[in-house]
Structure formats: structure tokens, C-alpha cells
Amino acid sequence: MKKKLTIEINDLTFKCIIGILDFERIKKQRVIINISFNYQYSKNYFIDYSEVSELVKSIMKNKKFELLEDAILYIEKKLYKLYKINKLSIKISKPDILKDCIVTLSN
């Protein structure tokens, strides 16, 4: 029996190089990523959320994106390619980049 389920990975937090300014390209910054997606669960098919979390961290640490927009589009493309998912939502926050606010981008 197939059942439509939603996986949410919230507050995935780590440091990586991301940004266009010189200081952003040298010192690692804290990012927080939230991912949510629907898929058809069955006994023969499930998605390992720890695998998805590790994949996203690996992408962010190895690619060293300049723009949050590029990071979201790249992660989105990878997840759709690797998993049978739909209605994917990705949100990336840089909580320490500005003094008095948190910068967040989502698809």
C-alpha cells in the first residue's frame, strides 16, 4: 500500500563558505537549512532522511556557493534527480551575516 508522506528536516545547522564578499569567501558562516518534501511511501520505497541531511551538508561544504539562490537551485535539482519526490521546499538562512536580522531565502 502506498501512502503520501511528508518529510521535514528542520534546523540543519553547520558552517560553510557562502557569499560574494571577500570576508564571506574566507571565513565559514553558519547556515540553517529547512527542507520539506512529499513522496509516496511504500514498503519497497522509503527515503532515508539522514541520507538527505548528509547529502545537503556535503553539497554546501564542497560546492562553496556565492549566492543562496544558486545553492537552493543546485540542491533542488540534486534531490529531484536522486529521489522520487514532489512539492519540495528548501529554505536557507544565514543568521549571522547582518547585525540585526537573519537573512533567509526559499524556493
Contacts in CASP RR format, 6 or more apart in sequence:
PFRMAT RR
TARGET T0000
AUTHOR 0000-0000-0000
METHOD contacts of the structure
MODEL  1
MKKKLTIEINDLTFKCIIGILDFERIKKQRVIINISFNYQYSKNYFIDYS
EVSELVKSIMKNKKFELLEDAILYIEKKLYKLYKINKLSIKISKPDILKD
CIVTLSN
1 42 0 8 1.000
2 40 0 8 1.000
2 41 0 8 1.000
2 42 0 8 1.000
3 40 0 8 1.000
3 41 0 8 1.000
3 42 0 8 1.000
4 38 0 8 1.000
4 39 0 8 1.000
4 40 0 8 1.000
4 41 0 8 1.000
5 38 0 8 1.000
5 39 0 8 1.000
5 40 0 8 1.000
5 41 0 8 1.000
6 36 0 8 1.000
6 37 0 8 1.000
6 38 0 8 1.000
7 35 0 8 1.000
7 36 0 8 1.000
7 37 0 8 1.000
7 39 0 8 1.000
7 47 0 8 1.000
7 49 0 8 1.000
7 52 0 8 1.000
8 34 0 8 1.000
8 35 0 8 1.000
8 36 0 8 1.000
9 33 0 8 1.000
9 34 0 8 1.000
9 35 0 8 1.000
9 36 0 8 1.000
9 49 0 8 1.000
9 52 0 8 1.000
9 53 0 8 1.000
9 56 0 8 1.000
10 34 0 8 1.000
11 32 0 8 1.000
11 34 0 8 1.000
12 32 0 8 1.000
12 33 0 8 1.000
12 34 0 8 1.000
12 35 0 8 1.000
12 53 0 8 1.000
12 56 0 8 1.000
12 57 0 8 1.000
13 30 0 8 1.000
13 31 0 8 1.000
13 32 0 8 1.000
13 33 0 8 1.000
14 30 0 8 1.000
14 31 0 8 1.000
14 57 0 8 1.000
14 60 0 8 1.000
14 61 0 8 1.000
15 28 0 8 1.000
15 29 0 8 1.000
15 30 0 8 1.000
15 31 0 8 1.000
16 28 0 8 1.000
16 29 0 8 1.000
16 31 0 8 1.000
16 60 0 8 1.000
16 61 0 8 1.000
16 64 0 8 1.000
17 24 0 8 1.000
17 25 0 8 1.000
17 26 0 8 1.000
17 28 0 8 1.000
17 29 0 8 1.000
17 64 0 8 1.000
18 24 0 8 1.000
18 29 0 8 1.000
18 31 0 8 1.000
18 60 0 8 1.000
18 64 0 8 1.000
18 65 0 8 1.000
18 66 0 8 1.000
18 68 0 8 1.000
18 71 0 8 1.000
18 94 0 8 1.000
19 25 0 8 1.000
19 29 0 8 1.000
19 65 0 8 1.000
19 66 0 8 1.000
19 67 0 8 1.000
19 68 0 8 1.000
20 66 0 8 1.000
20 67 0 8 1.000
24 97 0 8 1.000
25 64 0 8 1.000
25 66 0 8 1.000
29 94 0 8 1.000
29 96 0 8 1.000
29 97 0 8 1.000
30 94 0 8 1.000
30 95 0 8 1.000
30 96 0 8 1.000
31 60 0 8 1.000
31 92 0 8 1.000
31 93 0 8 1.000
31 94 0 8 1.000
32 92 0 8 1.000
32 93 0 8 1.000
32 95 0 8 1.000
33 56 0 8 1.000
33 60 0 8 1.000
33 90 0 8 1.000
33 91 0 8 1.000
33 92 0 8 1.000
33 93 0 8 1.000
34 89 0 8 1.000
34 90 0 8 1.000
34 91 0 8 1.000
34 93 0 8 1.000
35 52 0 8 1.000
35 56 0 8 1.000
35 75 0 8 1.000
35 79 0 8 1.000
35 88 0 8 1.000
35 89 0 8 1.000
35 90 0 8 1.000
35 91 0 8 1.000
36 87 0 8 1.000
36 88 0 8 1.000
36 89 0 8 1.000
37 79 0 8 1.000
37 83 0 8 1.000
37 85 0 8 1.000
37 86 0 8 1.000
37 87 0 8 1.000
37 88 0 8 1.000
37 89 0 8 1.000
38 85 0 8 1.000
38 86 0 8 1.000
38 87 0 8 1.000
39 45 0 8 1.000
39 47 0 8 1.000
39 83 0 8 1.000
39 84 0 8 1.000
39 85 0 8 1.000
39 86 0 8 1.000
40 84 0 8 1.000
45 84 0 8 1.000
47 83 0 8 1.000
47 85 0 8 1.000
52 79 0 8 1.000
52 83 0 8 1.000
55 78 0 8 1.000
55 79 0 8 1.000
55 82 0 8 1.000
56 75 0 8 1.000
59 71 0 8 1.000
59 74 0 8 1.000
59 75 0 8 1.000
59 78 0 8 1.000
60 71 0 8 1.000
60 75 0 8 1.000
63 71 0 8 1.000
63 74 0 8 1.000
65 71 0 8 1.000
65 74 0 8 1.000
68 92 0 8 1.000
68 94 0 8 1.000
68 103 0 8 1.000
68 105 0 8 1.000
69 105 0 8 1.000
71 92 0 8 1.000
72 90 0 8 1.000
72 92 0 8 1.000
72 105 0 8 1.000
72 106 0 8 1.000
72 107 0 8 1.000
73 107 0 8 1.000
75 90 0 8 1.000
76 88 0 8 1.000
76 90 0 8 1.000
76 107 0 8 1.000
79 85 0 8 1.000
79 88 0 8 1.000
80 88 0 8 1.000
88 107 0 8 1.000
89 106 0 8 1.000
89 107 0 8 1.000
90 106 0 8 1.000
90 107 0 8 1.000
91 104 0 8 1.000
91 105 0 8 1.000
91 106 0 8 1.000
92 104 0 8 1.000
92 105 0 8 1.000
92 106 0 8 1.000
93 102 0 8 1.000
93 103 0 8 1.000
93 104 0 8 1.000
93 105 0 8 1.000
94 102 0 8 1.000
94 103 0 8 1.000
94 104 0 8 1.000
95 102 0 8 1.000
95 103 0 8 1.000
97 103 0 8 1.000
END
